[in-house]
Amino acid sequence: MSKARRPISLNALNTFECAARLLSFSAAAEELNLTRSAVSHQITKLEEIFGFRLFDRRPDGVVLTSAGAGYYNKIRGALTEIGEVTSDVLGKPRRQRLTVHCAPTFSTRWLLSKLGRFMGAHPEIDLRIIAASGPPDFRDPGLDLAICYGAQGLPNCSEQLFLSEGVQPICSPILRDSAGLHSPSALSQVTLIRTDQNLVSWDFWFRSQGLELPTDVRQVQLKPSFLAIEAALQALGVILESNVLTAEELAAGKLILPFPSSPITLPAYYVVTPDDDRNQRSLLFRKWLLDEAQRSNKQNYVGPGEIV
């Protein structure tokens, strides 16, 4: 006689899906209007039924175990379909969730100022933006898309260049006038500000101008890039920065190009998506990014980059 199977409630599975997608019991509790202890209790009950752990509990949060991630990948499609069918029956609009990983400086200086257009055009999509340094980890099944600086070459992922940048020396008009910055040679008299995220170094830029980086020039390193931009606004030095990230200040005259020079144009920002069914959820956002990039490239100081 076979052993009776313990029933698994749909509520418990829905709680697991939410916790796995958000990688947080607290966030899942908020979304589901439950207490954190209720979420934890439901997950524990599921683990008792399955006989294996779905999450590793850590001091800084929770992460899916390999077994938990495998189970999540198998059931999330079915739960989404149940939700969509139920919405159809009830006559309610379907809501989609989209999680995007993005570099902090790019998210604050480019993405957020434009995000309202996407949200207005697609009210059915609930966005979750994760501003984080470092490459995205698509082993997290809740992560749908990433915006990365530079090509990543991640396994089992596709990446598409969507925004190029022009890199030039940029400073405040106050510093230009006070230091007499009218040619590259005058840069030896001021502080050069650099960040370790930039694909173009000061040494490379000087060599591109047929010059050598002065050995006695003062340099300051700031990270992330928005600190360097703020330092330039405060007339603390000259930055070698992207016209993508400084477009607003350049347009307002708060920052300027101190002397004529050709920008070093680089492929900069890539849309990265995993090669699985998550691609379908990110199609609209990816297309919107490409449209915004074309608009941005026309407004900036370089021509549009090649879309691959």
C-alpha positions as CSV (number, residue, x, y, z in Angstrom):
1,M,0.0,0.0,0.0
2,S,1.6,3.3,-1.1
3,K,2.2,6.0,1.4
4,A,-0.4,8.9,1.1
5,R,1.1,12.1,-0.3
6,R,0.9,15.2,1.8
7,P,-1.1,17.9,0.0
8,I,0.8,21.1,-1.0
9,S,-1.3,24.2,-0.9
10,L,-1.3,26.7,-3.8
11,N,-0.8,29.5,-1.2
12,A,2.5,27.8,-0.1
13,L,3.7,27.5,-3.7
14,N,2.8,31.1,-4.3
15,T,4.7,32.2,-1.2
16,F,7.7,30.2,-2.4
17,E,7.6,31.7,-5.8
18,C,7.5,35.2,-4.4
19,A,10.3,34.6,-1.9
20,A,12.4,33.0,-4.7
21,R,11.8,35.8,-7.1
22,L,12.6,38.5,-4.6
23,L,15.2,36.5,-2.6
24,S,13.8,38.0,0.5
25,F,11.3,36.7,3.0
26,S,10.6,40.3,4.2
27,A,10.0,41.6,0.7
28,A,7.8,38.5,0.0
29,A,5.8,39.2,3.2
30,E,5.3,42.8,2.1
31,E,4.1,41.9,-1.4
32,L,1.8,39.1,-0.1
33,N,0.5,41.2,2.8
34,L,1.8,38.6,5.3
35,T,4.1,38.6,8.3
36,R,7.7,37.6,7.7
37,S,7.2,34.7,10.2
38,A,4.2,33.5,8.1
39,V,6.4,33.4,5.0
40,S,9.1,31.6,6.8
41,H,6.6,29.1,8.3
42,Q,5.2,28.3,4.8
43,I,8.6,27.8,3.4
44,T,9.7,25.5,6.3
45,K,6.5,23.4,5.8
46,L,7.4,23.0,2.1
47,E,10.9,21.9,3.0
48,E,9.6,19.4,5.4
49,I,7.3,17.9,2.7
50,F,10.1,17.8,0.1
51,G,12.8,16.6,2.4
52,F,15.4,19.2,1.2
53,R,16.1,22.9,1.8
54,L,14.8,25.4,-0.7
55,F,16.8,28.3,0.8
56,D,20.0,28.9,2.6
57,R,19.3,31.3,5.5
58,R,22.2,33.7,5.9
59,P,22.7,36.8,8.2
60,D,22.4,39.1,5.2
61,G,19.3,37.4,3.7
62,V,18.4,34.2,1.9
63,V,19.6,32.5,-1.3
64,L,18.1,29.6,-3.2
65,T,19.8,26.2,-2.9
66,S,20.5,24.4,-6.1
67,A,17.5,22.2,-5.4
68,G,15.4,25.3,-4.7
69,A,16.5,27.1,-7.8
70,G,15.7,24.0,-9.9
71,Y,12.2,23.6,-8.4
72,Y,11.6,27.4,-8.9
73,N,12.5,27.2,-12.6
74,K,10.1,24.3,-13.1
75,I,7.0,25.7,-11.3
76,R,7.2,29.4,-12.1
77,G,5.8,29.0,-15.6
78,A,2.9,27.0,-14.3
79,L,2.1,29.6,-11.5
80,T,2.3,32.4,-14.0
81,E,-0.1,30.6,-16.3
82,I,-2.5,30.0,-13.4
83,G,-2.4,33.7,-12.6
84,E,-3.0,34.7,-16.2
85,V,-5.9,32.4,-16.6
86,T,-7.4,33.5,-13.3
87,S,-7.0,37.2,-14.4
88,D,-8.8,36.4,-17.6
89,V,-11.7,34.8,-15.7
90,L,-12.0,37.7,-13.3
91,G,-11.6,40.2,-16.1
92,K,-8.5,41.8,-14.4
93,P,-5.5,43.0,-16.4
94,R,-2.5,40.8,-16.3
95,R,0.5,42.1,-14.3
96,Q,4.0,41.2,-15.2
97,R,7.1,41.6,-13.0
98,L,10.5,42.5,-14.5
99,T,13.8,42.6,-12.5
100,V,16.7,44.6,-13.9
101,H,20.3,44.7,-12.7
102,C,22.0,48.0,-13.5
103,A,25.3,49.8,-12.6
104,P,24.6,52.4,-9.8
105,T,25.9,55.4,-11.7
106,F,24.1,54.6,-14.9
107,S,20.8,53.9,-13.1
108,T,20.9,57.3,-11.3
109,R,22.3,59.4,-14.1
110,W,20.6,57.9,-17.2
111,L,18.0,55.3,-16.5
112,L,15.8,56.9,-13.8
113,S,15.3,60.1,-15.7
114,K,13.8,58.2,-18.6
115,L,12.0,55.4,-16.7
116,G,8.8,57.3,-16.4
117,R,8.2,56.9,-20.2
118,F,8.4,53.2,-19.9
119,M,6.2,53.0,-16.8
120,G,3.6,55.2,-18.5
121,A,3.6,53.1,-21.7
122,H,3.5,49.8,-19.8
123,P,1.4,50.2,-16.6
124,E,0.9,46.4,-16.6
125,I,4.6,45.8,-15.7
126,D,5.9,46.0,-12.2
127,L,9.6,47.0,-12.4
128,R,12.3,46.1,-9.8
129,I,15.6,47.9,-10.4
130,I,18.7,46.6,-8.6
131,A,21.5,49.1,-8.7
132,A,24.7,47.0,-8.0
133,S,28.3,47.0,-9.0
134,G,29.8,43.9,-10.6
135,P,28.4,41.5,-13.1
136,P,24.9,40.1,-12.9
137,D,24.3,36.6,-11.5
138,F,21.7,35.0,-13.7
139,R,21.8,31.9,-11.5
140,D,19.2,34.0,-9.6
141,P,16.0,32.9,-11.4
142,G,14.3,36.1,-10.5
143,L,16.7,38.3,-12.5
144,D,15.4,39.0,-16.0
145,L,17.8,41.5,-17.6
146,A,21.0,43.5,-16.9
147,I,22.5,46.7,-18.2
148,C,26.2,46.4,-18.0
149,Y,29.2,48.7,-18.7
150,G,31.4,46.9,-21.2
151,A,30.9,43.5,-22.8
152,Q,30.6,40.8,-20.2
153,G,30.9,37.5,-22.1
154,L,28.7,35.7,-19.6
155,P,28.0,32.0,-20.3
156,N,24.5,31.1,-21.6
157,C,23.6,34.8,-22.1
158,S,23.1,37.1,-25.1
159,E,24.3,40.7,-25.0
160,Q,23.5,43.6,-27.3
161,L,25.2,46.9,-27.5
162,F,22.7,49.6,-27.1
163,L,24.6,52.8,-26.2
164,S,28.0,54.2,-27.1
165,E,29.7,57.0,-25.3
166,G,32.2,59.7,-26.1
167,V,34.9,60.2,-23.5
168,Q,36.6,63.7,-23.1
169,P,38.1,65.9,-20.5
170,I,35.2,67.7,-18.8
171,C,35.3,70.4,-16.0
172,S,33.3,73.3,-14.6
173,P,33.6,76.6,-16.3
174,I,34.9,78.1,-13.1
175,L,37.9,75.8,-13.1
176,R,38.5,76.4,-16.8
177,D,38.6,80.1,-16.3
178,S,40.6,80.1,-13.1
179,A,43.2,77.6,-14.4
180,G,43.4,78.9,-18.0
181,L,42.5,75.5,-19.4
182,H,42.6,76.2,-23.1
183,S,44.8,73.3,-24.3
184,P,45.7,69.8,-23.3
185,S,49.1,70.9,-22.0
186,A,47.4,73.0,-19.4
187,L,46.0,69.9,-17.7
188,S,49.4,69.5,-15.9
189,Q,48.4,72.4,-13.7
190,V,45.2,70.9,-12.3
191,T,44.0,67.8,-10.6
192,L,43.0,65.0,-12.8
193,I,40.0,62.9,-11.5
194,R,39.7,59.3,-12.4
195,T,37.5,56.3,-11.7
196,D,38.5,52.7,-12.0
197,Q,35.3,51.9,-14.0
198,N,36.2,54.0,-17.0
199,L,37.3,52.1,-20.1
200,V,39.6,55.1,-21.0
201,S,42.4,56.0,-18.6
202,W,44.1,59.4,-18.5
203,D,47.3,57.8,-19.8
204,F,45.5,56.4,-22.8
205,W,43.8,59.8,-23.5
206,F,47.1,61.7,-23.4
207,R,48.7,59.2,-25.8
208,S,45.7,59.5,-28.1
209,Q,46.5,63.2,-28.3
210,G,50.2,62.5,-29.1
211,L,51.2,63.6,-25.6
212,E,52.6,62.0,-22.4
213,L,50.8,62.0,-19.1
214,P,52.9,64.4,-16.9
215,T,54.7,62.5,-14.2
216,D,54.1,65.2,-11.6
217,V,50.4,65.8,-12.3
218,R,48.1,65.4,-9.3
219,Q,45.5,62.6,-9.6
220,V,42.5,61.7,-7.4
221,Q,40.6,58.5,-7.8
222,L,36.9,58.5,-6.9
223,K,34.4,55.6,-7.1
224,P,31.6,55.4,-8.3
225,S,31.5,57.8,-11.3
226,F,28.8,60.0,-9.8
227,L,31.3,61.1,-7.1
228,A,33.8,62.1,-9.8
229,I,31.1,64.1,-11.6
230,E,30.1,65.8,-8.4
231,A,33.8,66.7,-7.7
232,A,34.0,68.2,-11.2
233,L,30.8,70.3,-10.5
234,Q,32.6,71.5,-7.3
235,A,35.6,72.6,-9.5
236,L,37.9,70.2,-7.7
237,G,39.5,68.9,-10.9
238,V,39.0,67.7,-14.5
239,I,37.2,64.4,-15.2
240,L,37.7,62.1,-18.1
241,E,34.1,61.2,-18.4
242,S,31.3,60.0,-20.6
243,N,29.0,62.4,-22.3
244,V,26.2,59.9,-21.6
245,L,26.6,60.3,-17.8
246,T,27.2,64.1,-18.0
247,A,24.6,65.0,-20.7
248,E,22.4,67.0,-18.3
249,E,25.2,69.1,-16.9
250,L,26.8,69.7,-20.3
251,A,23.4,70.8,-21.7
252,A,22.9,73.2,-18.8
253,G,26.5,74.6,-19.0
254,K,27.3,73.4,-15.4
255,L,30.1,71.3,-17.0
256,I,31.9,72.1,-20.2
257,L,34.5,70.8,-22.6
258,P,37.4,73.1,-21.7
259,F,39.1,72.9,-25.1
260,P,38.3,71.4,-28.5
261,S,39.2,67.7,-28.7
262,S,37.8,64.7,-30.5
263,P,36.0,62.3,-28.1
264,I,37.2,58.8,-27.8
265,T,34.1,56.9,-28.9
266,L,33.5,53.5,-27.3
267,P,30.8,50.8,-27.2
268,A,29.8,51.2,-23.6
269,Y,26.5,49.8,-22.4
270,Y,25.1,46.4,-23.2
271,V,21.8,44.7,-22.5
272,V,22.4,41.2,-21.2
273,T,19.7,38.5,-21.0
274,P,19.9,34.8,-20.2
275,D,19.2,32.3,-22.9
276,D,16.1,30.9,-21.5
277,D,12.4,31.7,-21.2
278,R,13.1,34.8,-19.2
279,N,13.9,36.5,-22.5
280,Q,10.2,36.8,-23.3
281,R,9.5,38.9,-20.2
282,S,12.2,41.4,-21.1
283,L,11.4,42.0,-24.8
284,L,9.4,45.2,-24.3
285,F,12.0,46.6,-21.9
286,R,14.9,45.8,-24.2
287,K,13.2,47.4,-27.2
288,W,12.5,50.5,-25.1
289,L,16.1,50.7,-24.1
290,L,17.2,50.6,-27.7
291,D,14.7,53.4,-28.6
292,E,15.9,55.6,-25.7
293,A,19.5,55.0,-26.7
294,Q,18.9,56.2,-30.2
295,R,17.3,59.3,-28.8
296,S,20.1,59.8,-26.3
297,N,22.8,59.3,-29.0
298,K,21.3,62.1,-31.1
299,Q,21.2,64.5,-28.2
300,N,24.8,63.7,-27.0
301,Y,28.1,64.8,-28.6
302,V,28.8,61.7,-30.6
303,G,26.9,59.9,-33.3
304,P,24.8,56.9,-32.7
305,G,26.7,53.7,-31.9
306,E,26.4,50.6,-33.9
307,I,23.6,48.3,-32.7
308,V,24.6,44.7,-32.9
